[in-house]
Amino acid sequence: MRVGVLALQGAFREHILAFEALGASVRAVRLPAQLDDTDGLVIPGGESTAIAKLMRTYGFYEAVRARHADGMAVWGTCAGAILIASDIVDASSDQEPLGLMHSVVRRNAYGRQVDSFETDLDIAHLGEPFRGVFIRAPLIESVGEDIEVLARHGGLIVAVREGDLLATTFHPELTGDLRVHRYFLDRVVGAR
């Protein structure tokens, strides 16, 4: 099993280190051809407009959609959760969603950078509370009927799974707690 982390912008290094700590085979993905033998892909947090522009420039929109259709699992964290959605409520003109997950997402739903925060989350299948790091975090406003809501904060959806897709509006890669990365490997990629 090989996991790729989209390494165009954002917190990709932290995801790579987390997967390496779990002993997973992981690579930084900088070109669409590197998706060919990838079983799972993480689209990391960062600046969603910048990531979208770079994805378009390098041809990732078509490549990710095609590889997902062929069975590659995808996990979007923060900006990645925005990009894998079917609809972005407040998208910029340069920001097209990948349309993989049946979800509607709002960018920067919790406010600006100064409004960033950490909180304990009860995430399904993980047991003990998980410390969620929210940085200019999006909000999952609504989901399709086949989506499992894994976690909420203040009644709002912050983590979901739809088959071989996972979305978290927070940054598990910034905590040192590897349980969400393990969940992606075992339950999402491993269940394909």
N, C-alpha and C positions, 0 to 999 in steps of 0.2 A: 504494500500500500504506500503510495507516494502522495504527499500533500504539497500543494503550491501556495505561496502567499504572493498576491499581486504586489509588486514592489515598485510602483510608480510614484507614490507619494504617501505620506502618513506613517502610521505606527506598524509598519511591516516587520521591522527588525525584532520587535518585542514578541510578535507572533512566532517568528522563526525560532527564537530562543526558547519559547514555551514548548513548541513541538519537539525541538531537540532534547529538551529536558525529559520529555516523555519517551525518548528513544525512537521517535518517528523519523521516517525518511522525508525530508522537507527541502524545498528549493525556493529561492526567490524567483518569481516569474516576472520577466521584463519584456518578453516577446510572446505573441500568441502561439508560436510553434512549441513553446515550452509547456503548453497545456496538453499536448498530445498523449503523454503517458501519465497524466495527473489524475488521481482518483478523487481528490477533493481540493477545492480552492477556497482560500480566505480572501475576501475583499476587505481590507482593514479600514479602521477609522482614519480620518484625516480631513481634508477639505473636499467635500463631495463635488463641488463644481470643478475644481482642479483635477480630481481623479477622473471625472467624466470626460473632460477635454482630452486628457492624455489617453484614456481608453479609446476614444474616437480616433485620435491621431494615429495610434498604433494598431487599430483594427481589432480591439478586444471585444467590442459589442457583439459582432458576428461570431467570433471564436468562442466566447463564453457561452452564448446561447446554443451554439452547435454542440459543444462538449457537454453541456448540461443535458441536452436532448439525448446524448449518447450515454448518459449515466454518471457524469461527474457531479459529485455533491458540491454545494456552495454554501459558505457561511459569510454573512455580511455583518461586520461590527460597526456600529455608529454610522459613519458615512457609507459603509458597505451595505448596511441595512436599508439605507435610503435608495441606493442604486439597484438592489435586487428586487425592489418593490414593483408592483404593477402600476402604481400611481404615486406621484410626488405632489402633494397639495400645493406647495409654494416653490416649485422648481424654477430655476433660472432658465432663460431661453436656451442655454447651452447644455442643459441637464436632462437627458433622456433616461428614463428608467430602463433597466434590462427586462423588466416584465416577467421575471421568473417566479416570484412569490405572489400569491393572491393577497396583497396587503396594500393599504394606503398609509403613507408616511408623511409627516410634517417635519420639515427641517427646523433646527434650532428651537424646538418647542419649549425648552425650559429657559430660554433667554440667551444672553450673551456669555462670553468667556468668564466674566466675573460671577456669573450665576452657576458655574460648575459646582458639583458636589459629590460626596460619597455617601452611600447608605447600604445597610444590610438588606439583602434580597432573599426571599424564599423561592428558590428555583426548583421546579419539579425535577425529580430523579437525582438530585444532588445531595439530599440530606441536610446537613448543617447549613446555616445561612452563608451566603456568598457576598463579599463586599463589592458592590457595584460602583464603578467610577464613571460619572456622567460629565462629559466635557462638551458643551454646546450640543447637547444630545438631541436627537430626533425623537419623535413620538410615533408609535404605531397606532394610528387612529382607528383603523378597522381591519378585520381579517376575514378571509373566506371561510366557509363552513368546514373545510378539511384541515384547517390549521389548529394545532395544539398551542394554546397559550401556556408558556412555561413559567412566566413571572410577570408580576405587576408591581408598580410602585405608586402608592397613593391611588390605587384603583386604575391606573393607566398601564397599558401594555408595554413591557420593556424587553420581552424575550419570547420568541415563537419558533415553532418548527412546522414545516410542511413537507413531509416525506424526506427527500434528500436535500432539503434547504433548511438553514438555521439563520435566524436574525437576532442580534442583540443590540439594543440601542446604547449600551454602556460598553466599557473597555475591559474585558476580562484579562487581556494581555498585560495590563498595567498593575496587576495585583500580586503576582507571585503565586496565586492559587490556580492550579492547573486543571481543576475539575471541569470547566466548560470546554477546554481543549480536549480533555480525555473523552467527554461526552460526544464531541464532534467526531473524533476518531472512531470510537466504539459504536455509537448509536446511529450516527448520521452517515458517515462514510462506510462504516462496517456493515450497515444494514442494506446497502445497495443490492 
